Amino acid sequence: MSDALARHDALARHGTESIAKGSKSFAAAARLFEPEIRRSAVLLYAWCRHCDDVVDGQVSGYRQGTASPHDAAERLLLLERMTRDALSGGPIAHPAFAGLRDVVTRHAMPERLPLQHLDGYRMDVEGRRYVTLDDTLDYSYHVAGVVGVMMARIMGVRDEAVLDRASDLGLAFQLTNIARDIVEDAQAGRVYLPDAWLAEAAIPSDQIARPEHRVQLAGVAARLIEAADAYYDSAAIGIAALPRRSAWAIATARDVYRQIGIEVRARGPSAWDSRVSTSTAQKLRFVAQGAVGALRRRNVPISGRSGLYDRPT
């Protein structure tokens, strides 16, 4: 085996192991991609997962301790330097950055996109507050919407209108994650809900995790999930423009994540008693639904968007 092929296989194994540990939902959907797209998708995921873990002091998304703001800022600076080195052809000391370089080179990825993703971690490190839904959406773009754009480019998308829909799916995913993880995030000192919404619900921002606020909190979560629905609907239009197997994979991921939001809303005040997830049976049902949808929805015109977040370019 040549050195180049060995490195290729090692990067693929690293990405696959990372996604298996960090996200069962995305791992299930990623299996539906064509092999080359799947490889790039898991490499991109591995870089995103590594950056998230480094900033937060986690392993595969599970918190190992509380990083001080100073430590987190130093870690972010290191990630930025290593990312810029990977993008510019500089030295690489970790397989996640080798994988990023491979993805960026292979798919002619604009360098601003991974750098925009790092800006999302900066918002966390700086302890940014989110006053309005638009503020929360801006955060959601940087941590998830831009990942949707990068994934779409891996699938061969270059049409800006379709990339907008890919961003919308990332936004929907992140809004769903925020709703599911409200209490866990608050216990870690992070609040992504709009301050204006909390004020309307009479929930002090430093008391979100307290049980006596669960009824009001369920209302705020339902409001966030309703906001996510508009982005899930927008994303469905863009999925029809993807290659068939990619459309199958992304439609499956969309339905899996949307179901998480549906379950959070259905549980009401008990939504945070245990972590909401989808069952194996549900995932299999969404795989079947995604296959049918990928066959039916072809060559659908990509109409204009209105009233939704406009991603930075």
BELBEL-V283766 format. One record per residue. N is the residue number from 1. RES is the residue in one letter. PHI is phi in radians with two decimals (999 if undefined). Layout:
n | res | phi
N | RES | PHI
N | RES | PHI
This chain:
n | res | phi
1 | M | 999
2 | S | -1.22
3 | D | -1.06
4 | A | -1.10
5 | L | -1.19
6 | A | -1.10
7 | R | -1.14
8 | H | -1.01
9 | D | -1.17
10 | A | -1.15
11 | L | -1.11
12 | A | -1.09
13 | R | -1.12
14 | H | -1.06
15 | G | -1.12
16 | T | -1.12
17 | E | -1.13
18 | S | -1.12
19 | I | -1.22
20 | A | -1.12
21 | K | -1.39
22 | G | -1.64
23 | S | -2.68
24 | K | -1.16
25 | S | -1.13
26 | F | -1.23
27 | A | -1.05
28 | A | -1.12
29 | A | -1.22
30 | A | -1.10
31 | R | -1.11
32 | L | -1.48
33 | F | -1.19
34 | E | -1.10
35 | P | -0.92
36 | E | -1.21
37 | I | -1.20
38 | R | -1.04
39 | R | -1.05
40 | S | -1.16
41 | A | -1.11
42 | V | -1.28
43 | L | -1.16
44 | L | -1.10
45 | Y | -1.02
46 | A | -1.08
47 | W | -1.17
48 | C | -1.05
49 | R | -1.11
50 | H | -1.08
51 | C | -1.07
52 | D | -1.05
53 | D | -1.12
54 | V | -1.11
55 | V | -1.11
56 | D | -1.63
57 | G | 1.16
58 | Q | -1.95
59 | V | -2.27
60 | S | 0.92
61 | G | 1.54
62 | Y | -1.89
63 | R | -1.14
64 | Q | -1.84
65 | G | 2.91
66 | T | -1.80
67 | A | -1.40
68 | S | -1.23
69 | P | -0.97
70 | H | -1.14
71 | D | -1.06
72 | A | -1.10
73 | A | -1.12
74 | E | -1.12
75 | R | -1.13
76 | L | -1.12
77 | L | -1.06
78 | L | -1.12
79 | L | -1.09
80 | E | -1.10
81 | R | -1.12
82 | M | -1.16
83 | T | -1.19
84 | R | -1.12
85 | D | -1.08
86 | A | -1.12
87 | L | -1.29
88 | S | -1.74
89 | G | 1.54
90 | G | -1.38
91 | P | -1.17
92 | I | -2.22
93 | A | -2.05
94 | H | -2.55
95 | P | -1.07
96 | A | -1.06
97 | F | -1.43
98 | A | -1.12
99 | G | -1.13
100 | L | -1.07
101 | R | -1.03
102 | D | -1.05
103 | V | -1.14
104 | V | -1.07
105 | T | -1.22
106 | R | -1.15
107 | H | -1.99
108 | A | 0.86
109 | M | -1.34
110 | P | -1.03
111 | E | -1.12
112 | R | -1.12
113 | L | -1.20
114 | P | -1.08
115 | L | -1.21
116 | Q | -1.08
117 | H | -1.10
118 | L | -1.09
119 | D | -1.07
120 | G | -1.14
121 | Y | -1.14
122 | R | -1.10
123 | M | -1.04
124 | D | -1.17
125 | V | -1.08
126 | E | -1.40
127 | G | 1.16
128 | R | -1.07
129 | R | -1.79
130 | Y | -2.08
131 | V | -1.44
132 | T | -2.10
133 | L | -1.06
134 | D | -1.02
135 | D | -1.14
136 | T | -1.11
137 | L | -1.16
138 | D | -1.12
139 | Y | -1.06
140 | S | -1.08
141 | Y | -1.06
142 | H | -1.20
143 | V | -1.64
144 | A | -2.45
145 | G | -1.05
146 | V | -1.17
147 | V | -1.16
148 | G | -1.06
149 | V | -1.11
150 | M | -1.11
151 | M | -1.10
152 | A | -1.11
153 | R | -1.13
154 | I | -1.04
155 | M | -1.43
156 | G | 1.67
157 | V | -1.35
158 | R | -2.24
159 | D | -1.21
160 | E | -1.07
161 | A | -1.14
162 | V | -1.27
163 | L | -1.10
164 | D | -1.03
165 | R | -1.20
166 | A | -1.15
167 | S | -1.06
168 | D | -1.04
169 | L | -1.16
170 | G | -1.06
171 | L | -1.08
172 | A | -1.08
173 | F | -1.01
174 | Q | -1.20
175 | L | -1.06
176 | T | -1.13
177 | N | -1.05
178 | I | -1.06
179 | A | -1.10
180 | R | -1.16
181 | D | -1.84
182 | I | -0.90
183 | V | -1.21
184 | E | -1.04
185 | D | -1.12
186 | A | -1.09
187 | Q | -1.17
188 | A | -1.59
189 | G | 1.48
190 | R | -2.06
191 | V | -2.24
192 | Y | -1.88
193 | L | -1.19
194 | P | -1.08
195 | D | -0.98
196 | A | -1.07
197 | W | -1.19
198 | L | -1.09
199 | A | -1.10
200 | E | -1.11
201 | A | -1.56
202 | A | 1.02
203 | I | -1.96
204 | P | -1.07
205 | S | -1.11
206 | D | -1.66
207 | Q | -2.22
208 | I | -1.00
209 | A | -1.40
210 | R | -1.28
211 | P | -1.00
212 | E | -1.18
213 | H | -1.81
214 | R | -1.12
215 | V | -1.13
216 | Q | -1.13
217 | L | -1.11
218 | A | -1.07
219 | G | -1.16
220 | V | -1.15
221 | A | -1.10
222 | A | -1.09
223 | R | -1.14
224 | L | -1.20
225 | I | -1.17
226 | E | -1.09
227 | A | -1.11
228 | A | -1.12
229 | D | -0.99
230 | A | -1.11
231 | Y | -1.37
232 | Y | -1.08
233 | D | -1.13
234 | S | -1.11
235 | A | -1.09
236 | A | -1.03
237 | I | -1.16
238 | G | -1.21
239 | I | -1.02
240 | A | -1.12
241 | A | -1.59
242 | L | -1.48
243 | P | -0.96
244 | R | -0.96
245 | R | -1.20
246 | S | -1.15
247 | A | -1.06
248 | W | -1.08
249 | A | -1.12
250 | I | -1.26
251 | A | -1.09
252 | T | -1.12
253 | A | -1.07
254 | R | -1.02
255 | D | -1.20
256 | V | -1.09
257 | Y | -1.19
258 | R | -1.07
259 | Q | -1.11
260 | I | -1.05
261 | G | -1.12
262 | I | -1.04
263 | E | -1.21
264 | V | -1.03
265 | R | -1.13
266 | A | -1.20
267 | R | -1.28
268 | G | 1.07
269 | P | -1.09
270 | S | -1.64
271 | A | -1.07
272 | W | -1.92
273 | D | -1.24
274 | S | -2.60
275 | R | -1.22
276 | V | -1.38
277 | S | -2.62
278 | T | -1.75
279 | S | -1.38
280 | T | -1.05
281 | A | -1.09
282 | Q | -1.13
283 | K | -1.04
284 | L | -1.12
285 | R | -1.13
286 | F | -1.26
287 | V | -1.07
288 | A | -1.14
289 | Q | -1.08
290 | G | -1.10
291 | A | -1.11
292 | V | -1.12
293 | G | -1.11
294 | A | -1.13
295 | L | -1.37
296 | R | -1.43
297 | R | -1.61
298 | R | -2.17
299 | N | 0.96
300 | V | -1.44
301 | P | -1.04
302 | I | -1.59
303 | S | -1.37
304 | G | -1.22
305 | R | -1.87
306 | S | -2.55
307 | G | 1.33
308 | L | -1.98
309 | Y | -1.07
310 | D | -1.73
311 | R | -1.22
312 | P | -1.24
313 | T | -2.12
